[in-house]
Amino acid sequence: MSEEISSKLGPGAEFDSIRKVVKRLGQNAQGIGDDAAVISSLGEQKLIVSTDTSVENVHFKREWLTSEEIGYRAAAAALSDVAAMGAKPLGMLVAMAIPETWHAQIDAISDGIGEAARVAGAPVIGGDMSRSSELALTITVLGTARHVLLRTGARPGDHVYVTGRLGGPGAALRYFEENREPPTMLRERFARPIPRIHEAMWLAESGAMSAIDISDGLSSDLGHIAAASGVALNIDLSSIPVIDGVSAIEGARSGEEYEIVVSSPVEIDATVFKRHFNLDLTRIGSVDTGEPGVRFFLDGSQVAVPGGYLHFA
């Protein structure tokens, strides 16, 4: 396994497993380490491809969501990976592994996928269907980007920004795990995340050079930018934008957000961003030299913030 590929992957058991696969593949693996693959150049554009799987009892439980929401959410998660590259989605391939107990819900699941396709302007152009013991939806998204945002693009001196307000999906998950129905706003953030496609494209055009979407939590996902770019990220905990009733640490750990974190060598005008998208853009820190990793500070002192969701932990 090359040092280049190893350095692009952040910490955690999931990424240790990816490292093992990459090492096994040897020269048959290339360009591993971003939210999506950059395939080739198409004139001034690059072809971007991403795939994402949503599995019953891993990413959701049947009693938490409607079948339509399950389909929408699976597609939105895949679309968010393409957004994190600063890309415009062109179309989706959908593979459904469906247990017999879910057969009656195929129409509703398809409706949810179709709604995400309509909102993103990315029609379903193919896929596969097979029998399974648990529901699993694998969505592959094709897109193009003029200015590709890579996790390797952060440099010392850059500013770090995040879109939106964090903590809603994490708060909703706590309700679900306690067998309680979340308040409508929290449930909506969990069940119907919005891929920040146009927002990320705008940020790329405005000077952003690296990005990642928040699927496993800000505290975990920032670590992948730090590892890929070989930099330290200094984050002001008090600057992290959160929804009402959620602490900054809870917001930093909350996964399934699908907001976008970017680094930029130039200051980005948050007022103009909000005028365009009716969405907050908040500067939460800076990029520094030093041991690659994420350092959280509160009132000038470094504080420990637990990581977010970890597969295989």
Secondary structure, DSSP 8 states (H G I E B T S, - for coil): --HHHHHHS-SSHHHHHHHHHHHHHGGG--S-SSSSEEEEEETTEEEEEEEEEEEBTTTB-TTTS-HHHHHHHHHHHHHHHHHTTT-EEEEEEEEEEE-GGGGGGHHHHHHHHHHHHHHHT--EEEEEEEE-SS-EEEEEEEEEESS---GGG--TT-EEEEES-B-HHHHHHHHHHTT----HHHHHHHHS----HHHHHHHHHTT--EEEE-SS-HHHHHHHHHHHHT-EEEEEGGGS-B-TT--HHHHHH--S---EEEEESS---HHHHHHHHS--EEEEEEEESSSSEEEEEETTEEE-------TT-
